[in-house]
C-alpha cells in the first residue's frame, strides 16, 4: 500500500508519460488506465478518472500545437462538432449499457485502427493555396467514423486517439504532425464534455485526478514538440504496434483467450 506522497509521485510520473504518449501517438490509456486499475480503482471509476485527467492534456497540447493548427479552421469546423456529439451520446450510455457488452466490441475497433495506421500510403500532401478534392463517399465514411470515435471516446477512451488518427491518415491531405494536432484538439474537447457528464453522474476521485492531471498537462505540452522532430513513419509504426498490443490484451480479457 502506498503512502499519499508516494501515490502523488506515481500519478504525476504516469501522467507525464501518458500525456506524451497521448499527444504523440493517441495511446495514453495504454499507460494510465492499467496503472489506475493496479492502484485498486474499479474499471468504471478508473475510466472516469482517466478521462477527467486527460482534460489537462489538451491544456498542454493545444498551445504547443498552434503552429500546426493555424490555417486549418475549415477541417476543424467539421471534426470538432462530430466528435463532440458522439462523445455526449456515449458518455451518457456509459452508465446505461453494461461495460461487458461494449468490452467485446472494443478490441475489434482497436485492431482495425492499428492495421490501418500501419498500412503504407503514398498520399498527396496539399500545398499552400491548392484545393484537394476528396470523393464524397470517402467524406461520408470519414464523418461517420469521426462521430463513432467521439462516441467510443465518451464510452471507454482507450486508443481513441489511434482510431481518430487512422481515419484522418486516410482522409487528410495534411502531414501527420498537422492532423495529429487536430486529433489532440478534437479529443481534448470531447474529454471535457465527457468529464462534465461523468461529474453529473458519479463522484470524481479528485485525489487521483489532480496529480494525474498535472502529469498529463506537462506531458501534453511536450508531446507535440517531440512529434515535430520524429519521422512520421516511425511514429505510425509505434502507434500501430501499440494498438495491436492493446487489442490483443483486450481480446484476452474480453474472451478469455
C-alpha positions as CSV (number, residue, x, y, z in Angstrom):
1,X,0.0,0.0,0.0
2,X,1.4,3.4,-1.0
3,X,1.5,6.5,1.2
4,X,-0.3,9.6,0.0
5,X,3.0,11.2,-1.1
6,X,4.1,8.1,-3.0
7,X,0.7,7.9,-4.7
8,X,1.1,11.6,-5.9
9,X,4.6,10.9,-7.3
10,X,3.4,7.8,-9.1
11,X,0.4,9.5,-10.6
12,X,2.4,12.6,-11.7
13,X,5.1,10.5,-13.4
14,X,2.4,8.2,-15.0
15,X,0.6,11.3,-16.2
16,X,3.7,12.8,-17.8
17,X,4.5,9.6,-19.7
18,X,0.8,9.1,-20.7
19,X,0.5,12.8,-21.7
20,X,3.4,12.4,-24.1
21,X,2.1,9.1,-25.5
22,X,-1.4,10.6,-25.8
23,X,-0.4,13.7,-27.8
24,X,2.3,11.9,-29.9
25,X,0.5,8.6,-30.5
26,X,-3.0,8.6,-29.1
27,X,-2.3,5.8,-26.7
28,X,-2.4,7.4,-23.2
29,X,-4.8,4.8,-21.8
30,X,-2.2,2.1,-22.6
31,X,-0.1,3.7,-19.9
32,X,-2.5,5.3,-17.4
33,X,-5.6,3.1,-17.4
34,X,-3.8,-0.1,-16.3
35,X,-1.9,1.8,-13.6
36,X,-5.2,3.1,-12.1
37,X,-6.5,-0.5,-12.1
38,X,-3.3,-1.7,-10.4
39,X,-3.8,1.0,-7.8
40,X,-7.2,-0.6,-6.9
41,X,-9.7,1.5,-8.7
42,X,-12.7,-0.4,-10.2
43,X,-12.9,-0.3,-14.1
44,X,-15.6,2.3,-14.4
45,X,-14.0,4.5,-11.8
46,X,-10.6,4.1,-13.4
47,X,-12.1,5.0,-16.8
48,X,-13.8,8.2,-15.4
49,X,-10.6,9.2,-13.5
50,X,-8.5,8.7,-16.6
51,X,-10.9,10.7,-18.8
52,X,-11.2,13.6,-16.4
53,X,-7.4,13.6,-16.0
54,X,-6.9,13.6,-19.8
55,X,-8.7,17.0,-19.9
56,X,-5.5,18.5,-18.7
57,X,-3.6,17.1,-21.6
58,X,-5.4,19.3,-24.1
59,X,-4.5,22.4,-22.0
60,X,-0.8,21.5,-22.6
61,X,-1.1,20.2,-26.1
62,X,-3.2,22.8,-27.8
63,X,-1.0,25.8,-27.0
64,X,2.0,23.7,-28.0
65,X,0.3,22.9,-31.4
66,X,-0.7,26.4,-32.5
67,X,1.8,26.3,-35.4
68,X,0.2,23.1,-36.8
69,X,-3.4,24.2,-36.2
70,X,-3.0,27.6,-37.8
71,X,-4.8,27.8,-41.2
72,X,-6.8,24.6,-40.7
73,X,-10.0,26.0,-39.3
74,X,-12.2,24.6,-42.1
75,X,-11.3,21.0,-41.2
76,X,-11.8,21.7,-37.5
77,X,-15.3,23.0,-38.2
78,X,-16.3,19.5,-39.2
79,X,-14.1,17.4,-37.0
80,X,-15.0,19.1,-33.7
81,X,-18.8,19.0,-33.8
82,X,-19.0,15.4,-35.0
83,X,-16.6,14.3,-32.2
84,X,-18.4,16.3,-29.5
85,X,-21.9,14.9,-30.4
86,X,-20.6,11.4,-30.4
87,X,-18.9,11.9,-27.0
88,X,-22.1,13.3,-25.4
89,X,-24.1,10.2,-26.6
90,X,-21.6,7.7,-25.3
91,X,-20.8,9.4,-22.1
92,X,-24.4,9.1,-21.2
93,X,-24.6,5.5,-22.3
94,X,-21.6,4.6,-20.1
95,X,-24.0,4.4,-17.2
96,X,-26.8,2.6,-19.1
97,X,-25.1,-0.2,-21.2
98,X,-23.2,-2.9,-19.3
99,X,-19.5,-2.5,-19.7
100,X,-19.1,-6.2,-20.6
101,X,-21.2,-5.6,-23.8
102,X,-19.0,-2.9,-25.2
103,X,-15.8,-4.6,-24.0
104,X,-16.4,-7.4,-26.5
105,X,-16.5,-4.9,-29.4
106,X,-13.7,-2.6,-28.4
107,X,-10.8,-4.9,-29.3
108,X,-12.1,-5.1,-32.9
109,X,-12.1,-1.3,-33.2
110,X,-8.6,-1.1,-31.9
111,X,-7.3,-4.0,-34.1
112,X,-8.7,-2.3,-37.3
113,X,-7.2,1.0,-36.3
114,X,-3.8,-0.5,-35.7
115,X,-3.8,-2.2,-39.1
116,X,-4.9,1.0,-40.9
117,X,-2.2,3.1,-39.3
118,X,0.4,0.5,-40.3
119,X,-0.7,0.4,-44.0
120,X,1.8,2.4,-46.1
121,X,0.2,5.1,-48.2
122,X,1.5,7.4,-50.9
123,X,-0.9,10.3,-50.1
124,X,-0.7,13.6,-51.9
125,X,0.2,16.4,-49.4
126,X,-1.7,19.6,-50.1
127,X,0.4,22.6,-51.0
128,X,-0.4,26.2,-49.9
129,X,-3.4,27.5,-51.9
130,X,-4.0,24.1,-53.5
131,X,-7.5,22.6,-53.5
132,X,-7.6,18.8,-53.0
133,X,-11.0,17.1,-53.9
134,X,-11.9,14.1,-51.7
135,X,-14.6,11.7,-53.1
136,X,-18.0,12.2,-51.4
137,X,-18.3,8.6,-50.3
138,X,-14.9,8.8,-48.5
139,X,-16.0,12.1,-46.9
140,X,-19.3,10.5,-45.7
141,X,-17.4,7.5,-44.3
142,X,-14.9,9.8,-42.6
143,X,-17.7,11.8,-40.9
144,X,-19.4,8.6,-39.7
145,X,-16.1,7.4,-38.4
146,X,-15.3,10.6,-36.6
147,X,-18.7,10.5,-34.9
148,X,-18.2,6.9,-33.8
149,X,-14.7,7.8,-32.5
150,X,-16.3,10.5,-30.4
151,X,-18.9,8.0,-29.2
152,X,-16.2,5.5,-28.4
153,X,-14.1,8.1,-26.6
154,X,-17.1,9.1,-24.5
155,X,-17.7,5.5,-23.5
156,X,-14.2,4.0,-22.9
157,X,-11.5,6.1,-24.5
158,X,-8.6,3.6,-24.7
159,X,-6.8,4.1,-28.0
160,X,-9.5,6.7,-29.1
161,X,-6.6,8.8,-30.5
162,X,-5.4,5.9,-32.6
163,X,-8.9,5.4,-34.0
164,X,-9.0,9.1,-34.9
165,X,-5.5,9.0,-36.4
166,X,-6.4,6.0,-38.6
167,X,-9.3,7.9,-40.1
168,X,-7.5,11.2,-40.6
169,X,-4.5,9.5,-42.1
170,X,-6.7,8.3,-45.0
171,X,-8.8,11.4,-45.4
172,X,-6.5,14.3,-44.6
173,X,-4.1,15.9,-47.2
174,X,-2.1,17.4,-44.4
175,X,1.1,16.0,-42.9
176,X,1.0,13.7,-39.8
177,X,2.1,16.5,-37.5
178,X,-0.9,18.6,-38.5
179,X,-3.7,16.0,-38.3
180,X,-2.2,14.7,-35.1
181,X,-2.6,18.2,-33.6
182,X,-6.2,18.3,-34.9
183,X,-6.8,15.0,-33.2
184,X,-5.4,16.4,-29.9
185,X,-7.8,19.4,-30.0
186,X,-10.9,17.4,-31.0
187,X,-10.5,14.6,-28.5
188,X,-9.4,17.2,-25.8
189,X,-12.8,18.9,-26.2
190,X,-14.6,15.5,-26.3
191,X,-12.9,14.6,-23.0
192,X,-14.1,17.9,-21.4
193,X,-17.7,17.1,-22.4
194,X,-17.4,13.5,-21.1
195,X,-15.9,14.8,-17.8
196,X,-18.8,17.1,-17.3
197,X,-21.3,14.3,-17.9
198,X,-19.3,12.0,-15.6
199,X,-19.3,14.7,-12.9
200,X,-23.1,14.8,-13.0
201,X,-23.4,11.0,-12.9
202,X,-20.8,9.8,-10.4
203,X,-18.4,11.2,-7.8
204,X,-14.9,12.1,-9.2
205,X,-11.9,10.8,-7.4
206,X,-10.0,14.1,-7.2
207,X,-7.1,12.8,-5.2
208,X,-6.3,10.7,-8.2
209,X,-7.4,13.1,-10.9
210,X,-5.4,16.2,-9.8
211,X,-1.8,14.6,-9.6
212,X,-2.6,12.6,-12.8
213,X,-3.8,15.8,-14.4
214,X,-0.6,17.7,-13.5
215,X,1.4,15.0,-15.2
216,X,-0.9,15.0,-18.2
217,X,-0.5,18.8,-18.5
218,X,3.3,18.5,-18.6
219,X,3.3,15.5,-20.9
220,X,0.7,17.1,-23.2
221,X,2.9,20.2,-23.7
222,X,5.9,18.0,-24.5
223,X,4.2,15.6,-26.9
224,X,3.6,18.0,-29.9
225,X,7.2,19.3,-29.7
226,X,8.5,15.7,-29.8
227,X,6.3,14.8,-32.8
228,X,7.9,17.7,-34.8
229,X,11.3,16.1,-34.6
230,X,10.5,12.4,-35.3
231,X,9.9,10.7,-38.6
232,X,6.1,10.3,-39.3
233,X,6.6,6.8,-40.5
234,X,8.4,5.8,-37.3
235,X,5.6,7.3,-35.2
236,X,2.9,5.4,-37.2
237,X,4.8,2.1,-36.7
238,X,5.0,2.7,-33.0
239,X,1.3,3.7,-32.9
240,X,0.2,0.7,-34.9
241,X,2.2,-1.9,-32.9
242,X,1.0,-0.3,-29.6
243,X,-2.6,-0.5,-30.8
244,X,-2.2,-4.2,-31.9
245,X,-0.7,-5.0,-28.5
246,X,-3.6,-3.3,-26.7
247,X,-6.1,-5.1,-28.9
248,X,-4.5,-8.4,-28.1
249,X,-4.7,-7.6,-24.4
250,X,-8.4,-6.6,-24.6
251,X,-9.2,-9.7,-26.7
252,X,-7.7,-11.9,-24.0
253,X,-9.6,-10.1,-21.2
254,X,-13.0,-10.0,-23.1
255,X,-13.0,-13.5,-24.5
256,X,-10.7,-15.4,-22.1
257,X,-8.2,-16.3,-24.8
